[in-house]
């Protein structure tokens, strides 16, 4: 492809990823707040997302192999279509919304999300020539950062729509909007984007490259550390303990995710340092993980000391968001830098399988740990996971690895 075509396709992929992400953030906030308000316990709310995260693990394992065989554009379209269906599933009457039914709908949403994310991230690698490391870092940081900012907007959108048009009205509006985005994506993306020249065997989805395996393990604990207190414990704490309304909870979390996304998109500038031409490496990821590990521990200590919880959480979330965003951006760059064009879909799928596994552990533990020890217990679990991520990062190369 020509450079102009690369830029055009990158913008199309980014726009489609934005549209999907809005619905992903909105449905998360809709489900958490609506079902908590129906009387579900924090652990029961966490269980609603069990299949969402579990099938994300399975999807990333299979999705990279599938994308290499049929094309990343097609797996992206499949993800969007599944999300439209999952949204429509939840519009049934309340009597139908049993835990197994909602878990099934969330399973489809989890498959949709990870098909879309894997396809979008892997596509970026195909649009950047080998050796253009700084450009690759800028593009993947911009894609990931803008996605997270839009996910924050989705949190706010879901909470506001719940107040204004109710649970079912919000779901129908989101499904209709995403269906329109899907039509444009089908029309604008090249048909064979991401399809490999050779038909890879399924056994190759398991990475045999050491740096990819170590990075994936660190990613597992990085995302466990976030979701163990952010997914269920934090919104329930704000709603129950601080007495915030739906829109206030959604608005606060949205602002945090938007700020996190802005920092992530700007990570190449923040991490540039003295050498403007040097890209991040394993040492960068390790230093950021150690720094991040101190933040949830400090928040927990302040809460146990009796400091005002609203002030502590706002300041703590700000610090956590900045460092987490840069750490995540470095990871997202490294997985692409470690991969060549023909293996990128499978390597990214394997890596995001670890990401989804971490989210699964964090989500389940968030509801259970909150019931056992409250928000401070969840924060201590978060700090422990980050220590593990930092230790695993010692195995990552200090300089750019040869793509595999």
Secondary structure as GFF3:
##gff-version 3
##sequence-region A 1 404
A	DSSP	alpha_helix	3	37	.	.	.	ID=ss1
A	DSSP	alpha_helix	42	48	.	.	.	ID=ss2
A	DSSP	alpha_helix	50	70	.	.	.	ID=ss3
A	DSSP	alpha_helix	72	89	.	.	.	ID=ss4
A	DSSP	three_ten_helix	94	96	.	.	.	ID=ss5
A	DSSP	alpha_helix	99	126	.	.	.	ID=ss6
A	DSSP	alpha_helix	133	164	.	.	.	ID=ss7
A	DSSP	alpha_helix	166	188	.	.	.	ID=ss8
A	DSSP	three_ten_helix	202	205	.	.	.	ID=ss9
A	DSSP	alpha_helix	210	229	.	.	.	ID=ss10
A	DSSP	pi_helix	230	234	.	.	.	ID=ss11
A	DSSP	alpha_helix	235	240	.	.	.	ID=ss12
A	DSSP	alpha_helix	246	265	.	.	.	ID=ss13
A	DSSP	alpha_helix	267	270	.	.	.	ID=ss14
A	DSSP	alpha_helix	282	304	.	.	.	ID=ss15
A	DSSP	alpha_helix	309	337	.	.	.	ID=ss16
A	DSSP	three_ten_helix	341	343	.	.	.	ID=ss17
A	DSSP	alpha_helix	344	392	.	.	.	ID=ss18
A	DSSP	three_ten_helix	393	395	.	.	.	ID=ss19
###
